[in-house]
Structures are given as C-alpha cells and as structure tokens.
Amino acid sequence: MKQGLNILLALMQLDIGGAETHVVELAKELKRKGFNPIVTSNGGVYVKELEEAGIKHYCVPLQNKKPNNMIRSIKLLKKIIIEENIDIVHSHARIPSFILGKLHKKMKFPFVTTAHWVFTTKFGLKYITDWGEKTVAVSDDIKAYLMDNYQIPEGDINVTINGIDTDKFSADTDKTNIYNELGLTDDDTVIVYVSRMDESRSLVAKQLIKIVPQIDEFTDSLKVVIVGDGDDFANVKKLSDEINEKLGRKCVILTGARTDINQLIAPADLFVGVSRAALEAMAAQKPVVIAGNEGYIGLFDESKLDVGIDTNFCCRGCVESSEELLLADIKQFFTMNDSRRKELADFGRELILRDYSVSRMTDDTIKVYEWALAKQDEILISGYYGFKNSGDDALLMAIINDLKKHKESPNIVVLSSNPQETMKQYRVKAINRLNPFMIRKHMKKAGLLISGGGTLIQDATSTQSLIYYLQVIKTAIKHNVKVMLYSNGIGPLNGKMNIKRAKKVLNKVDLITLRDPDAWDSLHEIGVDKPLTLVTADPVFALDVADKERGFELLKETGVKGDTDRIIGVSVRKSHGMVQECEQKIARVCDYAVRKYGCKIVFVPMQSSRDEGISRSIMAKMKNRSSIIDKRLNVRDMISVVSSFDLCIGMRLHSLIYAASNNVPIIGLSYDPKIKSFMQYSGQEMYMDISAIDEEKLCKWIDMCFTERDKINGKLSQSCERLRKKASMNGQYAVELYEKGSVDV
C-alpha cells in the first residue's frame, strides 16, 4: 500500500481504555510508517499525546446516541472526509461505525471497522451496529462473536493483537517523577491497577481495595495505586477512603485518568488488570494477575498462556473474579522467592516482544486497508446449496476450504436456497439463488463463477434444473466473468434440445474439472471439446473432518454402543427404480447381517425430506431392531458418524465417499450412473443396480467385508489417497484461473 494515504481513525472518546490506547498507538505507528492518520473523537486525555506526535485530532460528539449529537456528527464527519481528502475510514466503536456506515453508503469511501469488545445485541441494538467492508477483531473469540451474531463472512475479518510500544513500556522506564508525586520509596510494596472506573469495568478495582487490609498483613509498607476515572469513580473513592481510614494511613492511592501509564506501572512489584493494560505491564517486565469484570485468569505464567490468548487477556468465559481468588494469587506471589518472581516478569516481557508489538498490529491493519482498497472481485459458487442435503453441504464446505488453502480470505458469495443458514454455517456471503436481480448485481463484482460440485449438468432431475444452472453460467459469460465447472459429474442428458443447450454453453466456459473418467466420456459425447478439461476427484475427498469418537457419541443417542457393536450404516433414498420389492430385499439383507454377525443397523438419511421416509419403511420390514439418525447433523458430525461404521451400504454418493475416505468398506446400490462411475474410479467392485438387487450376492459381499477386511481396507486406503491428491488440485486450478485468467497444466 502506497505511503501518504490519509486515514481517518474514529472512536467515541480518548480517555483511559484499551480501545483508546490501541487507536493512539496505531495512529503513531501509521505516522512512523509514512501515512497520514487523522483522529476524530469527543476528546479526552490522549488528545495531547496525539498532537505532540503531529497527529491532527477533530472533536466530534461521538460519545453517545443522543439524536442531536448524531446529527451533528454526521455533518462534521462528512466535512472532515471531504476537506481532508480521506482515502480510508477506520472506525473503532459502535456509534462511530453506525454513523460512518451511513456515510459510507453515500460517499463510497473504503470502510474498515475494528471490534475491540463484544456488544449486546438485545433491544434492537444489533441493527444500529454497522461493520465495514473489512473488519479487524482483536481476538479469535471476538471474531467468532462477529460471525455468530452478525454473520460476517470469515474472509472479511482479520484478527490482530493489542500492539504494545515496547520502548515506552519497559523495565528501564524512569520512575523518579512518580515516586516524588505519590510519595513512594524503594522500600514500599507496590501493587498497581489500571482501568476505566466505569461501573462495567470497576469490579476488580473494588475487590482489590476491599482485600487491602489482608494483603497488608503479609507485605511491608503496602501501597496500592489505582489508575483511571469513570462513572463509578465516586464509589471507588469512597471505598478507598474507608480502607485508608481503617488502616490509619494512605495505603490506597487514586490517580484519576492519566496518560503516563508507563510511568505509573514502573514502580509496581505486581500489576492487577486485564486486556491492554495487562499487556503493557508485561512489556514493562511486571508480574501480572489478570482479572476483570468479564472473569478471572489469575497470576499469569506459561500455564495460563492459551486462555489468555483465546480471550485476548480479557477473561471472557472464565470463572468470575472474587476477592478470595484475588487474595490467594496475590499472597502466592508475595511468598515466592525472587528467582520465581523474575521468571514471571521475564516470561511476560518475552511474550510481548515476540507476539504483541505495535509494529505487528499496524502491519495487520495495513493489510486490511489493502483488502478494502483493492475491492477484491467476488468468487460466486453455484450449486444445489441450502437444501439440507449432507452431500451437497459437504461439497460446499470442501470447495470453500479448497479456495482458502490457495488464497487468503477469498471473497466468496454462495447462491443458496437458504442464504441466512448458508452464511451462518459456512461463514461466507450468500444470496438467494432464485433472485435474478441479485445474481446479476454480484456478477458485476465477480472475477470467477464456480459451478458445482455435484452433477448439475443433467436432465434426470428435470429440464428446468438444467436450464437454471446453464442460465447462471450464461449470465457470468455475459458479464465477462471467468467460469469453472468444479469437479462435476456430467449426465445423464436425454433430451436432444438439452444436449444442444449444454453443448452451446459449456463450450464457452474457461475450465472444467470432472470427478471421474465417465464424466469425461459423457462431456465429449455431447460435443464439449473447447475448454481445458481435467479429471480430478470429488472435492469431499480433500476434507479432513472425521472425529470417530464424536461419531460413537452420536450413535449412542440412537442406542448403538460403538465400542462393542459391529455397525453397518445404510443410506437409501427415493428413486424411480426403488420399488417395494427392493425395500423388502434390503430389509432381509440387513436381518442377515444382524443374525450372522450381531450387527447394529443404522439408517443414515443424507437428506431427510427424501431419505427418512424410505429408511423407516425398510426398518418396518425388518424382523430385527434397527436405528436411524433422526436429527439433522452438520457435515462434520455426519462424516464422524459414518467413519465409526464397520461397513456402509449406500445409494447416496456422498455416504459412500464419507465412508471410503475414512477407510470404511463400501457396498454401492446404484440408482444413478454416478454411483457406478464412483465405484469404478475408486477401484471398488461391490456394487449393483438398485432395480436388480441380488440378495445372495449382497450377503456374500457382507461376508467378504468382515472376513477379508484387511485386504479390502488396504486397497481402499491406496485408492482414496490417490483420489485425495487429485481432489486437492481443484482449488489450485480455481484460484489460478481467478488470479491469472487462465490455468497452466
């Protein structure tokens, strides 16, 4: 990104707080890196620091939702953006983001937001929160919150850190001025706490003050320095005065709001606090007790690192802070030997130097600015998505994962029957697949259309279905969007007009990958020979999501004990060739497996609306008890269930792929050419047409699966490894086409 860009950083105010300090440090580092940051807020103690660094600050009443302030803010911000010729707007709080989001829609400036905290979404507040084209989250749990509550696509969020100026916060900071101001000496035992003194932030400050008399019993000349101001300051001061009166001396010292935090931390033997303040103390080589309104982590050492990182050192989701926990950790610290105390101090400093520098935080943010400025072309994905079909859900998951392996944060938009569910489940943008206006709108912003996976180019389902998928492709071609058929199956195509339609459209696409050699033959039979065409494998082979133990847990809910039972999974679906006699034959074969091997039979509906009825019909025809997965499972859970089987008998293609990719022997019941094609391509010989079920042969195959399991598994393992490698090429080809406009093979 070129230097010299004008970057507007907006926040509510510039008083003591983690977000405020984050913005100040970001602004100064952007300035050092050659950019021109301009800050706008309602003002506060940090304005002076910004101005001393040569950074312009505009006072705008962004601190609350009062209508007069919001109207005034809109006018002022619009004027600032125009007069300062702003290139990027970066908002750091809910109210500024809401206002700037409205201006963004009219003024079209690149718009970035940062989430420093989790906001309540109650009382309609969700709808006055605006997130930018790209969003920065200061921790992974905030990223998850944004995706879960606002359905922000994962590719639009970048996780950064609370960067710390390690020169400013260091063990070498001069503490002379603070000693003189607060009346401290080297003989004092000093505990420092820093936070806003708002009611929503002051819990631990008050807990610390309350236990001061007990701390005083095992320390010498105790001084507790409380830094910060806010709407609860009066209560904090009252409590401090009571404790000081009780002890007969000024033990608790309140400083109010300050910007010289590095100097106030310098005298500390121990620091108490959370978030950025805790990281600043670590940078200053101070041992830290991490505690705040959100929860309690405690005396920080290597054993607390993971939970610290996961919660951004804010303790979200941790046990509640209490006076008892706080006192126990403080006592533990002051009874340690000097060597152990130094280890804690050194560990904190090394962590900040390694992972939490201001430079890294700023580089992360600049990367997000580059994303926003680039206006990255979208990748549209068209297929049978949003219909609660596990196989197609797995295809979409696999395609998204494939793209992410080869491109960081791809700008994905899925055409779905249920956009809201698709956005929530896959963390991507989604639009209604039947809204032609929305599809055309996104085609104008797209660089690539992926059609697939699955068997979309066929008329066995209906001519209408074929026309739909071809029309989406034609719309992309019309808008000069690159088009890739992504590991498709082809056919059957029976109507002459449908063959003509498919040939005409597919000869204009840029790249076709196919999931098996039969699809290649079918494609060329209808005369498609112009695009680059490659045989790869079904994308689902590239998924690595099976958790066998999780599968056993889910099976136990159906009454199956996976650790003792042999389990056969059965996946059937409605089909024209599936007559009642077929159901009876399958039921008898299942009874045979129960009778001879003591197997548990589990029916697995891959798409409940089509599979559950026929599954229960077969269960009713069996003489022995069987089970059914009677709730909808997500892709990961469904694959985990199938991975726990000893054998899978399947009509559904992806039930067979789930099993094969987890080395579970498979028997295919072919209702569609794609089943036969898959079985042959994967080197599996145990399959037959559903309309001509041979009970005797099926029973024989079940025998083979149990008596020759090692041989079958060995062959299956080799075959699946080959297919996994082929499947992994689909994403590489797609990203190459998207970025270069062509593919080199």
MOMO-V18162 format. One record per residue. N is the residue number from 1. SS is DSSP state (H for helix, E for strand, C for the rest). PSI is psi in degrees with one decimal (999 if undefined). Layout:
((N	SS	PSI) (N	SS	PSI))
This chain:
((1	C	132.4) (2	C	145.8) (3	C	165.5) (4	C	-2.3) (5	C	145.8) (6	E	118.9) (7	E	119.1) (8	E	120.6) (9	E	119.3) (10	E	134.9) (11	C	173.2) (12	C	-51.3) (13	C	175.8) (14	C	43.2) (15	C	-175.8) (16	C	130.5) (17	C	157.4) (18	H	-45.8) (19	H	-40.2) (20	H	-46.3) (21	H	-38.3) (22	H	-48.0) (23	H	-41.4) (24	H	-48.0) (25	H	-39.2) (26	H	-44.9) (27	H	-45.1) (28	H	-39.8) (29	H	-36.5) (30	H	-40.9) (31	H	-44.0) (32	H	-30.5) (33	C	7.0) (34	C	10.6) (35	C	171.7) (36	E	85.6) (37	E	142.1) (38	E	130.3) (39	E	140.0) (40	E	133.3) (41	E	-179.0) (42	C	4.2) (43	C	178.9) (44	C	-171.0) (45	C	-22.2) (46	C	-4.8) (47	H	-42.7) (48	H	-42.7) (49	H	-40.3) (50	H	-47.0) (51	H	-35.3) (52	H	-25.3) (53	C	4.2) (54	C	24.0) (55	C	125.4) (56	E	138.9) (57	E	132.5) (58	E	132.7) (59	E	117.3) (60	C	134.4) (61	C	73.6) (62	C	10.8) (63	C	-11.9) (64	C	178.1) (65	C	17.9) (66	C	129.5) (67	H	-42.8) (68	H	-42.1) (69	H	-40.7) (70	H	-40.9) (71	H	-43.9) (72	H	-39.7) (73	H	-41.3) (74	H	-46.6) (75	H	-45.1) (76	H	-44.0) (77	H	-41.2) (78	H	-43.5) (79	H	-43.5) (80	H	-45.5) (81	H	-39.6) (82	H	-50.6) (83	H	-33.5) (84	C	1.5) (85	C	53.6) (86	C	132.2) (87	C	-34.5) (88	E	136.8) (89	E	129.5) (90	E	110.6) (91	E	146.8) (92	C	18.6) (93	C	165.3) (94	H	-49.3) (95	H	-49.7) (96	H	-38.1) (97	H	-39.7) (98	H	-47.5) (99	H	-46.8) (100	H	-28.7) (101	H	-39.8) (102	H	-43.2) (103	H	-36.3) (104	H	-40.5) (105	H	-29.6) (106	H	-39.7) (107	H	-16.2) (108	C	25.6) (109	C	152.9) (110	E	130.2) (111	E	120.5) (112	E	143.1) (113	E	155.3) (114	E	134.1) (115	E	111.6) (116	C	-14.9) (117	C	171.4) (118	C	130.8) (119	C	152.0) (120	C	142.7) (121	C	9.5) (122	H	165.6) (123	H	31.3) (124	H	3.8) (125	H	-23.7) (126	H	-33.4) (127	H	-2.9) (128	H	22.1) (129	C	126.0) (130	C	128.5) (131	C	144.5) (132	C	-176.6) (133	C	-34.1) (134	E	147.5) (135	E	140.1) (136	E	131.7) (137	E	139.2) (138	C	7.7) (139	C	161.5) (140	H	-33.6) (141	H	-30.4) (142	H	-37.2) (143	H	-46.7) (144	H	-39.4) (145	H	-43.6) (146	H	-40.7) (147	H	-40.4) (148	H	-39.6) (149	H	-26.0) (150	H	0.8) (151	C	35.6) (152	C	127.8) (153	C	142.4) (154	H	-35.9) (155	H	-12.0) (156	H	6.3) (157	E	133.4) (158	E	130.6) (159	E	128.9) (160	C	-163.3) (161	C	168.8) (162	C	94.0) (163	C	139.2) (164	E	136.2) (165	C	102.0) (166	C	-8.6) (167	C	-41.6) (168	C	-42.4) (169	C	99.8) (170	C	168.8) (171	C	-13.2) (172	C	0.6) (173	C	131.9) (174	C	126.8) (175	C	11.6) (176	H	-47.5) (177	H	-40.6) (178	H	-39.9) (179	H	-47.0) (180	H	-43.7) (181	H	-44.5) (182	H	-2.2) (183	C	38.1) (184	C	156.0) (185	C	169.5) (186	C	-19.1) (187	C	-12.5) (188	C	149.1) (189	E	117.1) (190	E	126.2) (191	E	129.6) (192	E	136.4) (193	E	132.5) (194	E	127.3) (195	C	164.2) (196	C	144.5) (197	C	39.0) (198	C	157.1) (199	C	-31.4) (200	C	-1.8) (201	C	-8.5) (202	C	6.3) (203	H	-51.2) (204	H	-32.4) (205	H	-44.7) (206	H	-37.5) (207	H	-42.7) (208	H	-44.7) (209	H	-40.6) (210	H	-32.0) (211	C	4.8) (212	H	-45.2) (213	H	-35.6) (214	H	-38.1) (215	H	-36.3) (216	H	-24.0) (217	H	-28.0) (218	C	16.8) (219	C	162.3) (220	C	131.7) (221	C	60.4) (222	E	135.4) (223	E	127.4) (224	E	116.0) (225	E	119.9) (226	E	118.9) (227	E	128.9) (228	C	164.8) (229	C	163.4) (230	C	-169.9) (231	C	-8.1) (232	C	10.8) (233	H	-38.3) (234	H	-40.4) (235	H	-38.8) (236	H	-41.6) (237	H	-41.7) (238	H	-44.1) (239	H	-41.3) (240	H	-43.9) (241	H	-40.4) (242	H	-43.0) (243	H	-43.6) (244	H	-40.3) (245	H	-39.7) (246	H	-39.8) (247	H	-15.5) (248	C	18.3) (249	C	166.7) (250	C	88.0) (251	C	-39.7) (252	E	124.6) (253	E	121.5) (254	E	128.4) (255	E	-17.4) (256	E	-167.4) (257	C	133.5) (258	C	155.4) (259	C	-15.9) (260	C	52.9) (261	H	-36.1) (262	H	-37.6) (263	H	-34.4) (264	H	-29.2) (265	H	-29.3) (266	H	-39.7) (267	C	-7.0) (268	C	136.0) (269	C	-30.0) (270	E	139.4) (271	E	142.8) (272	E	131.2) (273	E	-170.2) (274	C	173.6) (275	H	-137.3) (276	H	-38.9) (277	H	-39.5) (278	H	-39.6) (279	H	-38.4) (280	H	-39.5) (281	H	-40.4) (282	H	-42.9) (283	H	-33.7) (284	C	8.6) (285	C	43.5) (286	C	133.9) (287	C	146.3) (288	E	137.4) (289	E	117.0) (290	E	114.2) (291	E	140.1) (292	E	-175.0) (293	C	-28.5) (294	C	-21.8) (295	E	-167.1) (296	E	124.2) (297	E	-42.8) (298	E	-164.5) (299	E	118.4) (300	C	125.6) (301	C	-171.6) (302	H	-30.6) (303	H	-19.0) (304	H	4.8) (305	H	-47.0) (306	H	-45.9) (307	H	-32.2) (308	H	-48.7) (309	H	-45.4) (310	H	-33.3) (311	C	9.9) (312	C	34.5) (313	C	27.7) (314	C	-6.2) (315	C	15.2) (316	C	127.7) (317	C	-4.0) (318	C	173.3) (319	C	148.0) (320	C	144.4) (321	C	146.9) (322	C	160.0) (323	H	-36.7) (324	H	-45.8) (325	H	-44.4) (326	H	-46.0) (327	H	-40.6) (328	H	-43.2) (329	H	-37.8) (330	H	-40.6) (331	H	-41.4) (332	H	-43.2) (333	H	-47.6) (334	H	-7.5) (335	C	0.0) (336	C	158.4) (337	C	164.8) (338	H	-34.2) (339	H	-43.5) (340	H	-37.7) (341	H	-40.6) (342	H	-36.8) (343	H	-43.0) (344	H	-44.0) (345	H	-44.5) (346	H	-38.5) (347	H	-43.4) (348	H	-45.2) (349	H	-44.9) (350	H	-37.9) (351	H	-45.3) (352	H	-44.2) (353	H	-37.7) (354	H	-42.4) (355	H	-9.2) (356	C	41.2) (357	E	152.5) (358	H	-36.2) (359	H	-43.3) (360	H	-43.6) (361	H	-42.6) (362	H	-39.6) (363	H	-40.4) (364	H	-42.5) (365	H	-40.4) (366	H	-37.2) (367	H	-40.6) (368	H	-38.3) (369	H	-41.2) (370	H	-42.4) (371	H	-47.8) (372	H	-38.5) (373	H	-32.2) (374	H	-23.0) (375	C	56.7) (376	C	128.8) (377	C	145.2) (378	E	155.2) (379	E	111.7) (380	E	139.1) (381	E	119.9) (382	E	131.9) (383	C	-166.0) (384	C	69.5) (385	C	145.1) (386	C	13.9) (387	C	13.0) (388	C	39.5) (389	C	118.6) (390	H	-39.5) (391	H	-46.3) (392	H	-34.0) (393	H	-41.3) (394	H	-38.6) (395	H	-45.7) (396	H	-44.3) (397	H	-43.6) (398	H	-42.7) (399	H	-45.5) (400	H	-45.4) (401	H	-41.7) (402	H	-45.6) (403	H	-40.0) (404	H	-27.3) (405	H	-28.5) (406	H	-9.1) (407	C	127.4) (408	C	127.3) (409	C	58.7) (410	C	145.9) (411	C	84.0) (412	E	137.1) (413	E	123.7) (414	E	134.5) (415	E	113.1) (416	E	151.4) (417	C	-21.1) (418	C	78.0) (419	H	-40.4) (420	H	-45.9) (421	H	-41.1) (422	H	-43.5) (423	H	-43.4) (424	H	-39.9) (425	H	-35.9) (426	H	-0.9) (427	C	38.3) (428	C	168.5) (429	E	151.5) (430	E	147.4) (431	E	163.1) (432	E	123.3) (433	C	-16.3) (434	C	13.0) (435	C	96.2) (436	H	-31.6) (437	H	-42.3) (438	H	-39.1) (439	H	-46.0) (440	H	-37.9) (441	H	-45.2) (442	H	-26.6) (443	H	-34.0) (444	C	-21.0) (445	C	6.6) (446	E	149.6) (447	E	-15.7) (448	E	137.4) (449	E	125.0) (450	E	121.0) (451	E	111.2) (452	E	-171.3) (453	E	-162.4) (454	E	-172.4) (455	E	86.2) (456	E	-31.1) (457	E	81.0) (458	C	157.7) (459	C	14.5) (460	C	-37.3) (461	C	-55.8) (462	C	156.2) (463	H	-34.4) (464	H	-41.9) (465	H	-45.4) (466	H	-47.1) (467	H	-38.8) (468	H	-53.1) (469	H	-35.7) (470	H	-35.8) (471	H	-38.9) (472	H	-43.5) (473	H	-43.7) (474	H	-38.5) (475	H	-40.8) (476	H	-45.0) (477	H	-41.2) (478	H	-33.2) (479	C	15.9) (480	C	34.6) (481	C	133.7) (482	E	142.7) (483	E	131.4) (484	E	126.7) (485	E	119.4) (486	E	101.1) (487	E	54.4) (488	E	155.6) (489	E	155.8) (490	E	129.9) (491	C	175.5) (492	C	147.5) (493	C	113.0) (494	C	-36.8) (495	C	134.3) (496	H	-41.6) (497	H	-36.2) (498	H	-38.4) (499	H	-43.0) (500	H	-43.7) (501	H	-49.1) (502	H	-44.2) (503	H	-46.2) (504	H	-44.0) (505	H	-46.3) (506	H	-25.1) (507	C	-7.3) (508	C	-4.3) (509	C	169.9) (510	C	-32.8) (511	E	138.1) (512	E	123.4) (513	E	143.4) (514	E	150.3) (515	C	-9.6) (516	C	162.5) (517	H	-31.4) (518	H	-35.0) (519	H	-36.7) (520	H	-48.2) (521	H	-44.3) (522	H	-39.2) (523	H	-43.5) (524	H	-25.0) (525	H	-31.7) (526	C	2.7) (527	C	20.1) (528	C	109.8) (529	C	2.7) (530	C	-43.6) (531	C	154.8) (532	E	124.9) (533	E	129.7) (534	E	142.6) (535	E	118.7) (536	C	-117.4) (537	C	165.9) (538	C	131.3) (539	H	-27.6) (540	H	-23.0) (541	H	-22.8) (542	H	-6.9) (543	C	143.1) (544	C	76.2) (545	C	2.0) (546	C	134.4) (547	C	94.7) (548	H	-39.5) (549	H	-38.5) (550	H	-38.7) (551	H	-43.3) (552	H	-38.7) (553	H	-43.8) (554	H	-35.6) (555	H	-33.3) (556	H	-29.3) (557	C	-20.1) (558	C	5.9) (559	C	13.3) (560	C	126.6) (561	C	99.1) (562	C	-23.1) (563	C	-13.1) (564	C	-24.2) (565	C	146.3) (566	C	132.7) (567	E	129.4) (568	E	122.2) (569	E	139.7) (570	E	122.6) (571	E	111.4) (572	C	163.6) (573	C	163.0) (574	C	141.1) (575	C	152.1) (576	C	-33.5) (577	C	-0.4) (578	C	85.0) (579	C	171.4) (580	H	-32.4) (581	H	-35.3) (582	H	-42.2) (583	H	-43.4) (584	H	-39.5) (585	H	-44.6) (586	H	-39.8) (587	H	-42.8) (588	H	-37.6) (589	H	-40.5) (590	H	-42.2) (591	H	-37.0) (592	H	-45.4) (593	H	-37.9) (594	H	-46.0) (595	H	-45.1) (596	H	-36.7) (597	H	-0.7) (598	C	27.8) (599	C	152.0) (600	E	130.2) (601	E	125.0) (602	E	119.0) (603	E	136.8) (604	C	93.5) (605	C	115.7) (606	C	-27.0) (607	C	103.3) (608	H	-41.1) (609	H	-27.5) (610	H	-23.2) (611	H	-29.1) (612	H	-40.2) (613	H	-48.4) (614	H	-32.2) (615	H	-45.8) (616	H	-30.7) (617	H	-41.8) (618	H	-40.1) (619	H	-40.2) (620	H	-25.4) (621	H	-12.7) (622	C	150.0) (623	C	-25.8) (624	C	158.9) (625	C	142.3) (626	C	173.4) (627	E	165.3) (628	E	141.7) (629	C	100.7) (630	C	16.9) (631	C	153.1) (632	C	127.1) (633	C	146.5) (634	C	172.1) (635	H	-46.6) (636	H	-44.6) (637	H	-38.9) (638	H	-43.7) (639	H	-37.8) (640	H	-41.4) (641	H	-49.3) (642	H	-34.5) (643	H	-20.5) (644	C	-0.9) (645	C	156.9) (646	C	-18.3) (647	E	143.2) (648	E	124.4) (649	E	116.6) (650	E	138.1) (651	C	-35.4) (652	C	126.3) (653	H	-46.4) (654	H	-15.5) (655	H	-38.1) (656	H	-39.3) (657	H	-41.9) (658	H	-45.8) (659	H	-51.6) (660	H	-42.4) (661	C	-13.0) (662	C	20.8) (663	C	35.2) (664	C	123.8) (665	C	145.8) (666	E	146.5) (667	E	121.3) (668	E	135.9) (669	E	107.2) (670	E	113.6) (671	C	-7.5) (672	C	146.5) (673	H	-25.5) (674	H	-28.2) (675	H	-48.0) (676	H	-43.1) (677	H	-44.2) (678	H	-46.1) (679	H	-41.6) (680	H	-43.8) (681	H	-32.2) (682	C	5.5) (683	C	25.5) (684	C	134.3) (685	C	-10.4) (686	C	84.0) (687	E	153.8) (688	E	161.1) (689	E	137.4) (690	H	-27.4) (691	H	-4.9) (692	H	54.7) (693	C	130.1) (694	C	102.9) (695	H	-44.3) (696	H	-43.8) (697	H	-40.0) (698	H	-43.3) (699	H	-38.5) (700	H	-41.5) (701	H	-37.5) (702	H	-43.2) (703	H	-47.2) (704	H	-39.7) (705	H	-28.9) (706	H	-33.3) (707	H	-25.0) (708	C	35.4) (709	H	-44.1) (710	H	-42.8) (711	H	-46.7) (712	H	-43.2) (713	H	-38.0) (714	H	-45.0) (715	H	-40.4) (716	H	-41.4) (717	H	-45.3) (718	H	-44.6) (719	H	-44.4) (720	H	-32.6) (721	H	-39.4) (722	H	-45.5) (723	H	-33.1) (724	H	-41.7) (725	H	-41.1) (726	H	-42.0) (727	H	-33.8) (728	C	-14.8) (729	H	-22.2) (730	H	-48.4) (731	H	-39.2) (732	H	-46.0) (733	H	-41.5) (734	H	-47.2) (735	H	-36.7) (736	H	-42.9) (737	H	-41.8) (738	H	-43.7) (739	H	-35.9) (740	H	-19.0) (741	C	-2.4) (742	C	171.1) (743	C	131.2) (744	C	124.3) (745	C	999))
